[in-house]
Amino acid sequence: QRQMCIRDSSAVVFEEHFDTDLGAWQIEHIGVRNTFTPRDWEHATALPSGRAGAAAFATNDLLFGNTVDDDQSGVLRLTSPSFDRPTEGSEFVLHFRHWIASEPGQDGGNLKLSTNGGAPEPIPSAAFVFNGYNTTLEPSNNPLAGEPAFSGSDAGLATGSWVTSTVDLTGLAQPGDTLVLRFDFGVDTSNG
């Protein structure tokens, strides 16, 4: 689940709270096998841990998949509308609130950035200045295997907690660049 805000040193450039729906964000799912159950990011108002408000939500259901005849490997994508980095201002920072509870190391999500129409690339771990990725996804049928990601849940529990992450985009985008963000959530064969 995600809520986000991007600021340069003087003003908010892009902000999304998902108050009523997913707005102009694009959703897409890609299954590795034809047994993948189609599902996408959704608008949610019943948020985990009793949090008020709304968010975008990607499911990691415990009931999906098995290793014999129901391979659920795939990725759910949530892609932002494009926006431009201002030509003024020196810092360019993204803040987003999120919550995750997934199969540790196997299922998880990350944030990608596309610049000037280029291919989306994972935001590198080094760009996080607060609460960055907690793992690299293990080899599996998960399309995101080998990528840095947020994965797992609170220690010893099958639930997560809300946190804010901060990313310094200053070195990843130049003033005047057109940008698109994409949240990817990848799952392996079974057991969310």
C-alpha positions in Angstrom: 0.0 0.0 0.0 1.4 3.4 -0.9 0.9 7.1 -0.3 3.5 9.5 -1.6 4.8 13.0 -2.1 7.7 14.4 -4.2 9.3 17.7 -3.3 12.0 19.8 -4.8 13.8 22.2 -2.4 10.9 24.7 -2.6 7.6 23.1 -3.6 5.6 19.9 -3.9 5.9 18.6 -7.5 3.7 15.5 -7.4 1.5 14.3 -4.6 -0.9 11.3 -4.4 -3.1 10.1 -1.5 -5.4 7.7 -3.3 -8.3 9.3 -1.4 -11.1 8.2 -3.8 -9.5 5.9 -6.4 -6.2 5.2 -8.2 -6.7 8.3 -10.3 -4.5 8.4 -13.4 -2.2 5.7 -12.2 -2.0 2.7 -14.6 -2.3 -0.9 -13.4 -0.9 -4.0 -15.1 -0.2 -7.6 -14.1 2.1 -10.1 -15.8 1.9 -13.8 -15.0 4.9 -16.1 -15.7 2.6 -19.0 -16.5 -1.0 -19.3 -17.8 -2.1 -20.5 -14.4 -1.5 -17.0 -12.9 -4.8 -15.7 -11.4 -5.2 -12.2 -12.8 -5.2 -9.5 -10.1 -4.1 -5.9 -9.9 -3.3 -3.1 -7.5 -6.6 -1.9 -6.0 -7.9 1.2 -4.2 -8.3 0.3 -0.5 -10.0 2.1 2.4 -9.9 -0.6 5.0 -6.2 -0.2 5.8 -4.0 -2.5 7.9 -3.2 -1.6 11.5 -6.3 0.6 11.8 -4.8 3.4 9.7 -7.3 6.0 8.5 -7.5 7.1 4.9 -7.0 5.2 1.6 -4.1 3.7 -0.3 -3.2 1.6 -3.3 -3.0 -2.1 -2.4 -1.4 -5.2 -4.0 -2.5 -8.6 -2.6 -0.1 -11.3 -1.5 -2.8 -13.9 -0.7 -1.9 -17.0 1.4 -4.3 -19.1 -0.6 -2.9 -18.7 -4.1 -0.7 -21.2 -5.8 1.2 -24.4 -5.4 4.3 -25.9 -7.0 2.4 -28.6 -8.9 -0.3 -27.2 -11.1 -1.0 -23.6 -10.0 2.1 -21.4 -10.5 1.2 -17.9 -9.4 4.5 -16.3 -10.2 4.0 -12.8 -11.6 4.3 -9.1 -11.0 1.7 -6.4 -10.3 2.6 -2.9 -11.5 1.3 0.5 -10.4 2.6 3.2 -12.7 2.3 7.0 -12.0 1.3 9.7 -14.5 4.4 11.5 -15.9 5.6 14.6 -14.2 8.6 16.9 -14.7 11.5 17.7 -12.4 11.5 21.5 -12.0 14.3 23.5 -13.4 14.6 25.4 -10.1 15.6 23.9 -6.8 18.6 21.8 -5.8 17.1 18.9 -3.9 14.6 16.5 -5.3 13.2 14.1 -2.7 10.4 11.5 -2.6 8.6 10.5 0.6 6.2 7.5 0.6 4.3 5.7 3.3 3.9 2.0 2.9 3.1 -1.3 4.6 4.2 -4.8 3.6 3.5 -8.3 4.8 4.9 -10.9 2.4 6.7 -14.2 2.2 10.2 -13.1 3.3 12.8 -13.1 0.6 10.5 -14.7 -2.0 7.7 -12.1 -2.5 8.2 -8.3 -2.3 8.2 -5.0 -4.0 10.3 -2.1 -5.2 10.2 1.2 -6.8 11.3 1.9 -10.3 12.0 5.2 -12.1 11.8 5.9 -15.8 13.5 9.1 -17.1 12.5 10.8 -20.4 10.7 7.7 -21.7 13.5 5.2 -20.9 13.0 1.8 -19.4 12.1 1.8 -15.7 15.0 0.9 -13.5 14.9 0.0 -9.8 15.7 2.9 -7.6 19.1 1.9 -6.2 19.4 1.1 -2.5 22.0 3.9 -2.1 19.4 6.5 -3.1 17.3 5.8 0.0 18.2 8.2 2.8 15.7 6.7 5.2 14.1 3.2 5.5 15.4 1.6 2.3 14.9 -1.8 0.9 15.4 -4.6 3.5 16.6 -7.4 1.1 17.4 -8.7 -2.3 14.8 -11.1 -3.5 16.0 -14.7 -3.6 16.3 -16.8 -6.9 12.8 -18.1 -7.7 10.1 -17.8 -10.4 9.3 -14.3 -9.1 10.0 -11.9 -12.0 11.7 -9.5 -9.5 14.1 -12.2 -8.2 17.6 -10.7 -7.7 16.3 -7.2 -7.4 16.4 -5.0 -4.2 13.0 -5.0 -2.5 10.8 -4.5 0.6 9.9 -8.0 1.7 8.7 -9.9 4.8 6.8 -8.6 7.8 7.4 -7.5 11.4 9.8 -9.8 13.2 8.0 -12.9 14.5 4.6 -11.8 13.2 2.6 -12.3 10.0 1.8 -8.7 9.7 3.5 -5.5 8.8 3.6 -1.9 10.1 3.3 1.5 8.4 6.7 3.2 7.7 7.8 6.2 5.7 10.7 5.9 3.2 12.6 8.8 1.8 14.5 8.7 -1.5 16.9 11.3 -2.8 16.1 11.6 -6.5 18.5 14.5 -7.1 21.2 12.4 -8.7 18.8 10.2 -10.6 17.0 12.9 -12.5 18.2 16.2 -14.0 16.2 19.5 -13.9 13.6 19.4 -16.7 13.5 15.6 -17.0 10.2 13.9 -17.5 9.7 11.1 -14.9 7.5 8.2 -14.3 7.5 6.1 -11.1 6.4 2.4 -11.0 5.8 0.3 -7.9 6.3 -3.4 -8.7 5.1 -6.2 -6.4 6.4 -9.6 -7.4 5.4 -13.0 -6.2 6.8 -16.5 -6.7 5.0 -19.8 -7.3 2.9 -20.1 -4.2 2.2 -19.1 -0.5 2.0 -15.3 -0.1 
